[in-house]
């Protein structure tokens, strides 16, 4: 029996009732992936690349990630790690132990991998990243700011090509939004905090922080509530698509929407510890969701890859969902020992191809998306399209900066 099937048959309520140490001993989980006694092992080869996204057409900035989370898809990672289907339950138990506080504090690094160059032979890749920091109190009032981060080539080979071009402070790539022109990537050593944003009220698909705090702490009851959330859930949609509840979806589209919501509740949203624990347990029961082995995230932290059984026409949740031309698959990187979602990354399943007409832009001119303009047009399957890494995601009593 596959360990993930055994996981689904376990009474997930024990993840809250037992201490994490006792749970780990009972289900034979170890942080290093090694069991405490001999057993039949299912070994898989882990595709480790770094990947979810947020750069607007225009000026963007970046920092490269290294180690096992290398966006180039050539990581230093063990490829004989046994599958451990119970890490999500351990993550749930530890998430429930996390302290509460006055503010939900997050710092998110968002990146997209751009190909600079005109052909697969002469291009090099740049990891373009920005960061956002936010503080949300229990009334839903949020304060935040952004950071510009330096852009760097992804691999040593990419660095050599960039240096051969004169180590330019700015590099350019086609505009993926279909309006012509180019995107400018800042390669200069520039990091800094932006001006604070005016305070605003945070909502999560219409839910206030108080409603998030009142979400059920049992996975099945939580799922029933989340199925009622209304949004634009389709990976490809037409303009003017009406909002609909997740329960109106079927098959992979429903899993896609639930996993999208789950990822936000485990990262950017002010969910209390027991709700976060219930989210992990809900994920453990979703069909096809499985841990795959250990890797490092884009910030160099060690975690366990949790794959979702999805291929979509866009990195999930990206604002360009109706427009992308490739297909992608999503992974979470989880730290079971702390009950944290470290990162979300979207990997190329099939590189972009073809084209798609778009409505006219603000200037009234026709627009079209073309594969030749996509940031990942020269990517190979398994390489990163984009990612989000959650550098900070915690409840705290510390006051936000003014």
Buried (B, 14 or more C-beta within 10 A) or exposed (E): EEBBEEBBEBEBEBBBEBEBEEBBEEBBBEBEBEEEEEEEBEEBEBBBBBBBBBBEBEEBBBBBBBBBBBBBBBBEBBEEBBBBBBBBBBBBBBBBBBEEBBBBBBBBBBBBBBBBBEEEEEBBBBBBBBBBBBBBBBEBBBBBBBBBBBBBBBBEEBBEBBEEEEEEEEBBBBBBBBBEEEBBBBBEEEEEEBEBEEEEEBBBBEBBBEBBBEBBBBBEEBBEEBBEBEBEBBBEEEEEBEEBBBBEBEEBBBBBBBBBBBBBBBBBBBBBBBBBBBBBBBBBBBEEBBBBBBBBBBBEBBBBBBBBBBBBBBBBBBEBBBBBBBBBBBBBBBBBBBBBBBBBBBBBBEBBEEBBEBEEEEEEEEBEBBBEBBBBBBBEBEBBBBBBBBBEBBBBEEEBEE
